[in-house]
Structures are given as structure tokens and as C-alpha cells.
Amino acid sequence: MNDIKNQWPFWFIVGSTAIALTWPVLIQEGMFQDAVLYSSVARNLSIGYGTPWFLQYNTLNLEGIPSFHEQPPLVFWIQAALYWFFGDSMYVERIYTAGALVITGLLINVLWQRVNSGRDVYKYLGWIPLFLWITIPTCFWSFRHNMIENTMGIFILISVIISYSALKSGKSSDWKWILSGIMIFLASFSKGVPGLFPIVVPFIYWIVYKDIPLKMVWRAFFIMLLVILFTYGMILLYPPARESLSIYFFDRLLRRVDAMPTVTYRLEIFINLLTELIPSVLIVTVLVLMNRKSGIRRISKDQMNDARFFFLVGLSGTLPLMLTMVQKRWYMVPAFPFFAIAFGILAVPYVVPMVKNILEHTQLMVLIKIASIVSVISVFVFTRMQVGKVGREKDIISDVRTIGKIVPRFSTVMASDSLYDQYNFVFQGFLVRYYNISLDPYHEHPFLLRYKNDVNTIPQSYQKMEVDLKKYELFQAVEN
């Protein structure tokens, strides 16, 4: 029989699945509007427009605040460094997002290895949770775009890996709690309060396993909490940082949570979570039904505890979102790896006999090896074919390119009232990302933009330019 360690064809198939679901879309021009916003802000910082604590989006920024404070600054700092080093090509944010996908996948496998350290067969099947993870719809959607949750999830995974290892050893290890606390700080410094949920991991572990003293749990919690508070305390001693984070916390976070709800009822995020996990539930259910005739109890008590633990960790990263009426599906992305591991633990006992059976059939294994190699090559070839294509907002991007050839960089353009929306990060975002062109509906500027067929009057000092635009009309101010 072939060695059970010989899993590379399955890794190839799962890897090609992950790439197929993300990179062909990611490599194309066009992104979700929030992703365009984040790329624009980071790129601005890289060219010296704005400062690390007072980032800049465009002339007006948002909500009348003279600088950009929609999120804490860490992710923008990281991306700005990449733009500074590699240039401002659109592929910089694409490579960054693709790298986040790869790093997250590697960390999921590291955690899987830790969970199954005493199960020699199971630990080689890390491709199972990876497959369950990448097939969660909002998960692969997020990694098609430059979303902040992609980066925050990396810090959260590292924190949970460190915490789980310390808890599993049963020994108090203060330096591990310090490292875990640093990772939680970095997660919160990426996206705010949602990044703090790993701090409850010791309590979840104690509730599920009951094999460590409660005082160890409290010690771990307080060490991590003190690390987070100490780090923020040191940062707040610096006046620009204190002012910046105060604007974020009071003017953005607290005020907008109350003033700008995105859902009509608090349970919506829970309903969304159930729909996201449908593929994983179906896969595990099918595996159980396929093996029910064997009459063998596949899931041990220890495995069930492991599954419960990671499922509860996932819930700790999603259910608190119900505390506010600002809920979006991609906010759950950092919690998805833990659901994938939980379902992977339930699935692996049923997959192992299937894998062993495949390994015993030489001809079948040869076919799978060929298929795996072909799948990887095909996906890379198909991804390469998407370079230069526009995946979404094709007309808007076309108009932005045309406008950018006429309007000077770093200009501010007057916008009609019907066109201007400070949260329209698609049109405005691409104007900023590519040309640093801002829109302003309140003052006259050398150029004016409006939608085609807009019936509202514009100042008489503007004359329409004969420019081939698909969605907009461009006017230029003329002297009387």
C-alpha cells in the first residue's frame, strides 16, 4: 500500500480550487468598492499624501473629517510600504491579497497539525479543512478583493495557534500569552473591536476540555488584556496617535454604529452564518451517510471536544457582531478558519478510509496524480489569461481612464449633486486610486462631472467637452 503521507495530489487539487476561486477574479481590474477605498488610502500614504496617523482619501474625505479614520491604520501602513517599494501598479494590492490567501492557508494547516499532533494519520490530511474553508462563499469572495479582514484574520490565526498550543500543554507560559496578546493587538489595530475576540479562547478551552485549572485561564486572560492595554496606552502617549485614534473611536466607531445601520434585525448575521456554512454541513452530512452502513463509530470523544472548541471559537468571532446593527457578511471572514477546522475534524474519520482505498489502487492513484497536475497547470494558465481584463465596473473604469487623460492629477473636480455621494467608493475610488482626482459638489473648479442625461442645471460658466464617456459628462469652465 502507498504511504498515507503521500497526500500531494489532494493538496494540488485543493490548492488549485483555492486559486481558481480567487486569483482569476483578483487579477482582473476592478474591485469591490471598499477594497478600492482601502487601496486608494494606502497608495496615497506611499506617495506622501497624508501622514501615518492622519491618512488621506481625497479632498473632502468622509463625514466632514479632514483626514481618513474609517479604520485603524495598521493595514494601510503595511500596504503603503508595499506601494512605496514596488510602485503603484494595481497588481501590488492583488499580490498582497493573494499573499494573504496563501499565508492564511498555511496557518490553517499549522493549526490543524497542532490539533492532530497525536493522530499520525489525520495530521497529514490538512487539505480537508482548507477545502472546507475556501469553499465558504464569502471567504473566497473576500480574497478576491483587498479587504481588511484578510489581514486581520492572519493575526487572529496566529494568536489562536499560540493560545491553543499553550493551553494544550497544560503549562503556564507567560511569554506565549504575551505573544498572543500582541497578535490580538495587531488584529484590533487592523479593524478595531472585532479583532479582540481571541482573548476569550482560554475560557472556551476551559469550558470544553476542563483539563486545566481556572486560575491558569484567568492568568492567560489578564496577561493578554494587559499586553493590549499597555500597547494602546503607550501609543496614546504620542499626541498625533491619541488624536487620530480618538477621532476613529468617537467620531467614526461610536457615532456611525448608531447612525448608519446596515441591517434591520440583529439576528441577520447569525442567519448569514448559517447560509455560509451550508457547503461544509452538506459535505460532512454526505460523508456520514456514505459510511453509516459500516456500523463503526467514527468520532471519538476527544475529536468531538476539538470540534466543539473550534466551533465555539468561530462563534466568538461572529455572534458578538449582533450587538450592533452594522453587520456585513465579510466581517465573519476571520472566524471562518475555525469553523472549517471544526467541520474538518468531523469529516476526517470518514475521509481516511476513502484515501487509503484510493492509495491501494495504483491505477486510480495515477489518474488522480495526473488530474491534480493538470488542474494546477490549467488554473495558472487560466489566471494568466485574465491579466489586463476588467472584471467589474467596466464602464466606470473606462470613463475614469478617459477622464484621467484630460483632468490633471491631484485635481479637484466639481460634481453635480446627483453624482456626488461620499460613500460611492467605486467611481470616486478609482479616480483617486489612479489619478488622485477628487470630487466636490460644494465649490466650482476648472472641471465639472455629472451623469449623462442629468436634467439639473449647472453653472453657465461651464461648457460641455466632446469626450467619449459611457456614463458621465465632462464640462470645463470657460471665461466669459
HELIX and SHEET records of a PDB file:
HELIX    1   1 TRP A    8  LEU A   26  1                                  19    
HELIX    2   2 GLN A   33  SER A   46  1                                  14    
HELIX    3   3 LEU A   74  PHE A   86  1                                  13    
HELIX    4   4 TYR A   91  VAL A  115  1                                  25    
HELIX    5   5 TYR A  122  TYR A  124  5                                   3    
HELIX    6   6 TRP A  127  ILE A  134  1                                   8    
HELIX    7   7 PRO A  137  SER A  142  1                                   6    
HELIX    8   8 ILE A  148  SER A  169  1                                  22    
HELIX    9   9 ASP A  174  LYS A  191  1                                  18    
HELIX   10  10 VAL A  193  VAL A  200  5                                   8    
HELIX   11  11 VAL A  201  TYR A  209  1                                   9    
HELIX   12  12 LEU A  214  LEU A  236  1                                  23    
HELIX   13  13 PRO A  239  SER A  246  1                                   8    
HELIX   14  14 ILE A  247  LEU A  254  3                                   8    
HELIX   15  15 ARG A  255  ALA A  259  1                                   5    
HELIX   16  16 GLU A  268  GLU A  276  1                                   9    
HELIX   17  17 ILE A  278  ASN A  291  1                                  14    
HELIX   18  18 ARG A  292  SER A  294  5                                   3    
HELIX   19  19 LYS A  301  SER A  316  1                                  16    
HELIX   20  20 LEU A  319  LEU A  323  5                                   5    
HELIX   21  21 ARG A  329  ALA A  335  5                                   7    
HELIX   22  22 PHE A  336  GLU A  360  1                                  25    
HELIX   23  23 THR A  362  MET A  385  1                                  24    
HELIX   24  24 LYS A  394  ILE A  406  1                                  13    
HELIX   25  25 PHE A  427  TYR A  435  1                                   9    
SHEET    1   A 5 SER A 438  ASP A 440  0                                        
SHEET    2   A 5 THR A 412  ALA A 415  1                                        
SHEET    3   A 5 PHE A 447  TYR A 451  1                                        
SHEET    4   A 5 TYR A 472  ALA A 477 -1                                        
SHEET    5   A 5 TYR A 462  LYS A 464 -1                                        
END                                                                             
